[in-house]
Amino acid sequence: MKRFYKRCIIQGYKGLDSAQMIEDKVPMLRSSGQVLVKVHSTSMNPLDKRMADGYGQEVLNSVRKLEAECLSEPKKSEFPLVLGRDFSGVVIDTTDNKYKVGDEVFGASFPTKMGSHQELVVVDTNSLVHKPKNIHHSDASCVPYAGLTAWAALVTTGGLLSSPKGSCRVLVLGAGGGVGYLATQLALHHQAEVIGVAGPEYEEHVKATGAQYLNYKQDNYARDLISLSGFDIVLDCAGFGSKSADLAPLLRTRGCVVTLDSPLLKLTDAQGLMAGGVNTMLELLESNLKTVGNGQTIRWAYFAPNKQALQKMSDLLAGGELKPLISKSYPFSDILTAYKDFQHEKQKGKVVINM
């Protein structure tokens, strides 16, 4: 094994444009249940851009401190920080007998952990599964973070699997985005009736999933949307956030709006953990007071590691029932260019970094 490897890092919260490439010593596995993965492909998410600007630092650094205390390790600065959550690659070292050297794996690391925009990454084995043999690393690297976020929204928070197959109606706002596109396919796999809302540039892709497509830029969009009311789940992948209660009239009785744009990290960054946490809960309570009379709820969803869900998505990938939408691919040697493009250009699909 070589002694050094390349990493793309940021040294402060100054945006993606401040990233730099460095060489570092190969990391060691320090506890059981870990593997060292040689990354073949990774991808970029909007979270990378936001984290590079300091988004979520109050909560994430508090969790990092707690993790260090639980492991009796000294608290270290988060810098140099490696961004990137998704990875697909090959195991080159392991402390878990369920994985051996040479296994092809893919997964997503939690935002408190070191990211995947580097040649080698240490990963807890609860954050990965074996990659399907018939799926390329570049495709596999587009699914874990967005897919697990979609799963957390639809299944864990929205209760999709608690309804019989074929009985659920789902509206996905932002169906052309990384999370929305996979959420549309996951809901369809459960035989839900799915309406996907996206811009005209995504019409072909949304229709190809089998979902009904609505163009939010059309003049008759609001009328058409209201005519389709009676949804069990309205999934907000379009940034409605605190205004998501305005979507409640589209629900059936006992339906729910699930938004991925919770104010938690924004408020805790601005107000601190205590005040930000309290005000976050007050905002959620206020939103639900507007809808509780109809038995409808406003819910917030967040990415969460889920090995069983990731294995399910692996099976769907292998069977061709889950397909990511890829916009651009860059070699790792051009990752700084990829960062600049991602910072300043709108991407139609996922951006992949191949080693």
Helices and strands as residue ranges (DSSP letters): E 4-9, G 16-18, E 20-25, E 34-44, H 46-52, H 57-70, E 86-94, E 104-108, E 120-124, G 125-127, E 128-130, H 137-140, H 144-151, I 152-157, G 160-162, E 169-173, H 178-189, E 193-198, G 200-202, H 203-209, E 212-215, H 221-227, E 231-236, G 241-250, E 251-259, H 264-271, H 273-289, G 292-294, E 297-300, H 307-318, E 326-331, G 332-334, H 335-344, E 350-354
